[in-house]
Amino acid sequence: MTLFHRSRPAPPSGPADPDVVVRVEGLQRMFGGFTAVDGITFDVRRGEVFGFLGPNGSGKTTTIRMLTGSLAPSAGRAWVLGTDVARHPERVRRRIGYMSQRFSLFEDLTVEENMRFYAGVYDLSKETYAARREYVLDMADLRGREGELARNLSVGWRQRLALGTATIHQPELLFLDEPTSGVDPVARRQFWDLLYDLAGRGVTLFVTTHYMDEATNCTRLAFMYRGGVVADASPRELVGRAAPLLEVRCADRDRAYAWLEAAADVQDVYLAGAALHVAAAGLTAPQLAFRLGAAGLEEVTVTAVTPTLEDVFVGLVTGR
């Protein structure tokens, strides 16, 4: 696989394009001698569902904190909705929504009190709040639970309430930092249905996640790794650029892994469920099956497979 550039080519300085809602140029954040975010450059266009992917510790949350004005960058600049975040963080905060990993709720407040608190933060009128309250209750399926403490809600309902409070002021841009962390697969699917509904209403979504299966829900992706952006494209484009893979299944997977890892013409091998995925340029499936059989491995099946986004990410970080 060809290694992608760490950042996209730098766009013109500043938010000249009105369709660009987030512009990042050379953004860096250091904590002492540790570089958490390493000079990244990218932009997000209006109406996108922008996925910011990467393992824990790759710099995703630090980037979000800089873009929402809660953390100053060490170097570089960022504009959100045309405003320089470092210079005018309060202007930015009033026009965006933010939902953190912990759902940003006050667990000792009721559903109603959480909604009223956030309506007050954004200075909503009584009339506006009344309309938005109805929306949140319907969206979160919380009618009849207005007096229930947030901590007594199921994780899925807390997640929906947090989304409702983050959007109660109808922001143009919504940042969601690992919003489905710790949520069961059914609740995650339902949550993404709600995000699609928001996108259909014209809200631009900036979503961080370490779940690769969620990447296909996005219109464009940026992969973070060790503080840098190592790829930036649509899911289809990323998969289309990936090198072909061979999937190996056999009776003794551990022994097959050791043999493949030592083979000179195998660029990479890693676990993929019950199988092994192998990058071996120039080797066909029948050739590899023959060689594994000749090495004494039994019940060997080798199949050419289309890479997934997880395969793409493995290829990016291993440099093949």
C-alpha positions, 0 to 999 in steps of 0.5 A: 500500500502506498503511504498517504501524506501526513496532511493534505496540501495546505489550503489558502490561508484563512477562511476565504471559502464560505463553504469551509466551516473548519480550516486547520493550518499547521495546528500543533499542541505540545504538553511539555516535551510531548507533541500531542498534535503535530502540525496538522492541516485539513478542512471540513466543508459545509454539510459533511459528516466528517469522521476523525478516526484513530486509536486512543491517544492519537490526538483526536480529543486534543484537536477537538479541544483546540477547535472548540476554544477550550485549549490554546494551540502551541502553533498553527491556526484554526478557523471555525465558521469563519472565526479565528478560534484562538482570538475569539473562542466565545464567538465560536462556542455560541455557534457550535454544539459539542458532545463529549465522551461523557455526554456533558450531562449533569447526572444529579439534575433531571432531564428537564433541568438539564435541558433548561440549563443548556437553554440558559447557557445559550440564552434561548427565549422562552418561546424558542426553548418551548419548541426545542424542548419538544424536539429533544423529548421526541428525539430522545424518546424521553416523554414522561421522564422529564422529572427523572434524574439523568443518572437513572437513565439507560446509557442509550437514553443519556446519549440521546439526551446529551445529543439533544442538549448539545443541539438545543440552540440549533448549531450550524456545526456539531462536534462529537468526541467519541459519542458512542464509546461504551454504548452497545451496538444497537444503541450505536446504530440508533444514534447514527440514525439521529446523526443522519437526521441532523445532517439532513437538516443541514448540520455539519458533523465532526465526529471522532471515533476509534470504531472503524466500522463507524467510518463508513457512516461518514462522507469523508475521513481523516485518520490520526496516528501519533499526532499526525493526519496520515490520510484524508479522503472519502471512505470509497477513495481510501479503500480504492487506494489500498493494496489487495489482500489475501485472507488465510484460514488454516487449522493452526493459525498461530503457526501460519502467522509465524511462518508468514511473519518470517516469509521474505516476500510478505510485507505484513500479516495481522489477525482479522477475526478468525483469519489472517490478512496478508499483504504480499505483493506479487503472490496470488492466492493459489501460490500462497496456499501452495507454499503454506501447504508445502510448509506442513500447514493443514486445511489451508484456504487462501482467498483474495479479499477487498480491504476494509477501512481497518485494513487501510488503517493498518496499512497506513500505520505500518507503511506498506 
